[in-house]
Amino acid sequence: MKVHRVKDLLVEDLLLQEIYVKGWVRTFRSNRFIALNDGSTIHNIQCVVDFENTPEDTLKRITTGAAIQIKGTLVESSGKGQKVEIQVNQLDILGDSHPDEYPIQPKKHSLEFLREKAHLRTRTSTFSAVMRVRSALSFAVHQYFQRNGFNYVNTPVITGSDAEGAGEMFRVTTLDAKKPPLLENGEVDYKEDFFGKETNLTVSGQLEAEAYAMSLGKVYTFGPTFRAENSNTSRHLAEFWMIEPEVAFMDLDGNMDLAEDFIKYVVRYALDNCQDDLDFLEKRLIDEEKTKPQSERSEMTLTEKLHFVLDNNFKRVSYTEAIDILKNSKPNKKKKFQYPIDAWGADLQSEHERFLVEKHFKCPVILFDYPAKIKAFYMRLNDDGKTVRAMDILFPGIGEIVGGSQREERYDVLLEKVKAMGIDEKELWWYLDLRKYGTAVHSGFGLGFERLVLFTTGMTNIRDVIPFPRTPQNAEF
């Protein structure tokens, strides 16, 4: 017998048909009404038990969290808020849930508490909604690139290079932690390690993606990346997923066009395919905003934020122009910025980025041509010798969501930048080779997937948009 999904039962015309459904009990009241959910939708379906013909032992086992299977008839519901319900003919317990121990009881739980129960938190409406939206966005990412002629490339998770020059990487080794082999000068002899050299978990697949772009033309990566940054903020994870397209023969203007078109596509996909979940998350966000002081409340609902991205052209502004705007802004003059802007060359913070988006331009913003000193070595140097062809996309409520650039395609210039940053050119010999054999203008960007999910769902902590967050002192699951 076919097992029906709750989602389908609520929308398909199956009245008076015998149906078969499996799921988990959300609530059981009056020894008669079960709210059943199978994860396919934010909505539960009500199952009406004939308690007179149901063994007492079975009734006692129908508790919140229990897994059950039901055979019954789908009928019109006389209750409020639901069109149909299941008249139960047969009920079997598949897995008990002990009410005295089960932590996800039908009441409000704090997000902090639920992070400690990450293996069970998708039993709640909030986290099931977030993860369904995450799944839809993931599909939309692949769909967009596949429809636009990109090749999906799986870049290495283990690497011997540091794409960002950040130095905050997780080491990968098989050496004895207590007694590693040492050189005469006392340093660890990595020639004895598994790979014969020092290796780490990757912070980006960009460099390897560039290699493939210079033969396949248009490629993208979508995989896990790692940062060993000792940061416990609501914006940072030690393990997260990155979307990184790279395109040959594309300059910075084309890169900005691609990034804007891509983001609008995936946000539109979520709105078109996750409406019930987004409606629930919007209501949740509105209720949460009511508990905040008036000055801290968001000026836009979740739906308004999403349409703020979809319905506006992204304003393109040079870094230099943005600095002038920020220097002369009221918050800066009245010293309300936590990080005052006083000179060209400052590294912009989230408060500055949000001011430009939410207060000054009132639309998403793309900043470009940043100072070379605050950007990575691989970004193309402009003719002025002090700025690079970098771009960041700024969103309301979140600040930077995309970072990208036109890549430095000139061998001599790239080699000079590598040396100036103290990077061992021998480690990047293959990357430099790309500039020796058929070099061409090429560009790409990186989008932290969790940042995208955070924005689309309206959640406020990045730990709540990834299944099992990895943060300093936290790798529990």
N, C-alpha and C positions, 0 to 999 in steps of 0.2 A: 504493500500500500504506500502511495506517495506521501512523503512528509511535506507538509505545507509550511512555508515561512509565514511568520506573523505579518510581515510587511505585505505579503500578497493577499492574505486573508482580509486585510483592512481595505483593500482597493479593488479586488477582483469580485466579480458577480458569482459567488458560490453559495448563495442562500439556499438553505434546506438540503445542502449536500453533506454527506458524511465526510469529515476531514480528520486528519491525523497530524498532530503537532507535538513538538518537543521543545522544552525551554526550562527556564529557571523561575521560581516563584519570587515575585517582588513583594507581594503582600497576600495575606489570606485573612479574610475577615468574616465574622458571623458564621464560621464553620461552613461557609457556602461559596464565597466569591474569591476566586483566585485571579490576581493580576499577573499574567504570564508574559515573559519577554525572552526572545531567543537571540537577541543581538542584531537582528536584521533592520530594526527601526527604533526610533526613540519612543514609540508608542507601545503600550502593553495591550494585550487583548484579555478581556474578562472571560473567565471560564466559570460557569455556574455548576456547582457540584450538588447532586441529589444526596444530601447528607443522610437521609433515612435509609438509602440503599448502598451507602459507602461504609465499609467496615471502620469501626472506631479506631483501630490500630493505624489504618491508612490515614484517617483524618489527622491524627496526632503527628504524623510524619510530614504533613504538608506545612512546612515552615519556610520562612524567608531564606532564600538561597538554595533550597532543595531543587534538584533536577528531576523533572517529571515528564511523562508522556501521556497524551490524552487522545482518546478517540471520542468523537462527538458530532453533533449537528450544528452547523452555523445558522444562527437565527437572528432576526432583528432584535435589537436591544431596547428595552424599555427604560434603561438608565440614562442619565445625562452624560454628555461628552463622548458617546460612542454610538456608532451605527449598528454594529453587529457584536455578537458574543457567541461563545460556544456552550451549547447545552451538553454537559459531560455525560457520556455513556459508559466510558471505562477510563480509569485513572491508575497509572502505575508509577511507583517511586523508582527512579533510576539511581539517584544518589542523595542520601540524607544530608541535611545541614543542621547541626546542633545549635539551637537558638541561644543557648547560654554562652557559646563560644564564637559564633559567627559575627565578625566585626562590622559588616556592612548592613546594619539594621535600617529600616525605612525611617530615617530621620536625617536632619542636616548634619553633615560632617565637614570639618574644616579641610581645606586643601592640604595643609601640612600633615594632618592625620592620615589622609588618603595616600600621600607619598610614602608613608611608612607601610602601607598595605598595597603597594603598586601591583602586586599579583592579583588583587581582587578589585581594584578601583574601577575597572571597566564594567563592573556590575552596577555602577551608579549611572544615572541618566547623563550627568555632565561628561564623564569620561568616555562613555560609549559614543556620545555625540562627537566629541573631539576626535576620537580615533577613526570614526567613519569619515569625517571630513578630511582627516590626514590621508586616509586611504584613497579617497576621491582625488585629492590634490596630487598624490603620487601618480595615479593613473593619468591625470591631465598633463603632467610634466612629460611623460613618455609620449603621449598622444600628440602633443604639440610638436615635439622635435621630429617624431617619425613622419608626421604629415608634411613637415617642411624640409624633408630631405637630409636630415642629420643621421649620422651613424652613431650608435651607442657603443661607447668604449669603456671597458673595465680597467681602470688604472690601478697600479699597485697599492696595497695597503701598507706594505713594508717598503721603506725607501732609505736610500743612503744620502738623499739631499733634503735640504730645508727650503721649500719653495718661498716661504715668506721671509727667511732670514731672521726669524723670531727667536729661535733657540729654545723654545718652550715645547719640547717634544718628549714623547714616551719612548724610552729605549727598549729595543727588542734584542734579547741576548739569551744564549744557552749557557753562558759561563757561570761557574760557581760564584754565587753572590758573596760567600764568606772568604773564599780563597781563589780569586781570579788569577790567571797567569799574568805576570808582570814583566815589563821591560827593565833593562838595567837602570833606567832613570826613575823607576817606580811607577810609571804609568801602565794602565791596563793594556795588555797585548791583544788587540782585537783580531789579529791574524789567526788567533786560536779560536775565535768565535765561529758560530755556524756559517755565517756568510763571509768570513774572512775580513770583515771590516765593521765599523760601527754603523748600526742601522737603527731606525726608529719607525714608529707608526706615523703615517703621513698626515700632514696638515692640509694638503690640497693635492688634487690630481691634475692641476693645471699644466705643469711642465710636460708631463707625459702626454696629455691631451693635445698640446701644441704639436708634438711630434706627429701625431696621427692626423691633425688638421692639415699639416703640410704635405699630406699625400692623399687623404680622403676628402679634403676640402671643408666639410662641415661635420663636426663631431660634438658629442656631449658626454659628460660623465655624471653619474648620480650614485653616490656611494658614501660610506662612512669616512669621517675624518676625525682627527684627534688633536687636542691642545692640552698640554700639561700646565695650563695657567692656573695658579692657585687663587681662583676667584670664586666667591660664593654669592655672586649677585643673581638677580632674577633674569639676567640676560645671557648668562654663560653656562656652557656645558663642556665637559671634558671629551665627550663623544657625541658627535652630531653628524648630520647628513648634508652633503653639499651637492648643488646642481651647478655644473660648470661647462657651458658650451664654448667651443673655440672654432673660429671660422677664418679660413684663408682668404686673402684678397679683400678683406673687410676693414675699413678704417673706423675711427672712433664714432663718427656720425652714424655709420651703419650699426655699430655696436649698441648705441643708445636706442636706435629704432628697434633693434631685435629685442632688447631687454624690456622696453615698454610694451611691445606687442605680446611678448611671452607672458608677462605678469598679468596683463589684462585678460589673456586667454584663460589662464588657470583660475583666476578669481571668478570670471564669468562661469566657468565650468562648475565651480563649487556652488554658486548661486542657482544654477540651473538644475543641479543634481542632488543638493543637500539641503533643500529648503526647510524641511521639518527640523533637522538638527540645528540649522542656523537660527530658525525662529526660537527654538528652545534656548540656545546660547545667548541670543539677544535679550530675551526676557530675564535670564539669569544675570546678565550684565547690568540691565536696568535696575534690578533689585539690589545688586551689589553697589551700584552708584548711589542709591538712596541712603546708604549707610555712611557715605563720605561727606566731609564738609563741602559746602557749596563751591568753594574755591578750587577743590581738587576734582570736581566732577568733569567727566568728558563732555565736550560740547556736541558730540555726534553719537548716535546709536551705532550699533554694529553694522546694520544695513546701510546707514548713511556713509560710514567709513568705506565700505566696499564700493559703493557707487561713487564716492569721492575719487577713487582710483579709476573706475571704469569710465566715468562721464567727463573727466578732465584730460586735456592734453598735458603731458608732463612738461613743466617749465624748465628750460635749459639755461643755466646760469653759470658763468665762470666763477672759479674759486675767488678770484680777485674782486669781482663784483659783490659776491656774497660777504666777503670780509668787510667791504665798505658799508654794506647794509647793516651788518651786525655791529660794527664800531659805532655807527650813528643811531642805533636803535634805542628806544626808551629803556628797556631792561638793562642794556649795557651801560648807558649813561647814569642810570639810577642804581647801578651796582647790584642788580637783582640776579644776574647770572652768577652761578657758582664758580664758573671759570670765565672771568672777564676777557673780552677781546680787545687787545691794545695794539697789535701789530700784525702785519702780513706774515704768514708763515705758521700761524697758530694751527694746531691740530683740532678740528672742530669736534665738539662734544654733542651728545644727544640733545641737550637743551638748546643748542644753537641750531641744530638741524630741524628740530620741531618748530622753533620760532619761524624759520624760513617757510616751512610748509603750512603751518596752522595759522600763523598771524600775518605774515607779510604777503606771500604769494597766494595763499589759500588754494593750493593745488599741489599735487606731487611735484617734486623738484629733482632735476638731475644736475648735480654740480660737476664741473669738468675743469681740466687744466690745473691740477694741484701742484704745490711746491714739491720738487723732486726729493727734498730731504725727508719728507714725511711719508713717502710712498716706496713701494718695493722696487728692487733693482731691474726687474724685467719690463718696466713700463717705458714707453718710447719718450725720449727726451725731445722737448720742443726746441725750436730754433733760438728761443731766448736763453737757453742754457740753464734755466732755473725752474722750469715747470715741466711736467710730464703729461702725456695724453691719458690721464686717468679720469674715471667718472664714478660717481656714487649716486644711487637713487635713494631719495629720502621720502618717507611715508609719515602720515599723521600717527601720533601716539607711540611710534616705535623708532623714529629716526632712520638711520641707514638700514636698508634692507638688501641692496645690491652693491657690490663693488667690482669694478672692471677697468679695462684699459685697452688701448692699442698697444701691442707688444713691441718691444725694441727689436727691429728686424736687421739692424746694421751690426755686423760682426765687431768691428773696431770699437764702436760706442758701447756695445754690451760688454765686451771684454774689459773695457776701462771701468765700467760701473761695477762689475764683479770684483775686480781688484780693489776698487775704492771702498767696498763694503767688507773687505777682508774675507771673502768667500773663496775657497780653494777651487781654482779653475779646473783642476784635475777631476773634481767631483762632478763638474758640469760639462765635461768635454763633449758629451753627446748633445747637450742642449745648445752649446756653441756651434756644433756641427751643422745644426739646422740653418744657421746664418751663413754657412759656407757653401751649401749645396742647394741652389734654387731658392734662396731667400725671397720673401715677399711680405708686403704689408699683411698683418693678421691681427685679430682682436678677439677678446672673450671677456666673460664676467663670471663671478661666483655669487650664488644666492644660497644662504643658509636655509635649508628646508624648514627647520624648526621656526625660524623667524617668520617665514611665510605662513606656517600653520598658526603661529601665535597671532599674527595680524588677522587672518581669516576667521578665526574662532572667537577672537576678543578675549582670550585668556591673558593673564598678566604676568605669569611666571613661565619661563621656557621649560622648566622641569615638568610642567603639566601638559606638554604637547608631544612628548616622546614616551614610548611605552615604559622603559626602565631607565630613568635618568642616571648619568654618571657625572658626579661632581666631587670636589675634594672631600675625602673621608667618607665617600658613599659609593659603594659598589655591591650593595646588599643582594641584589637579585641576579 
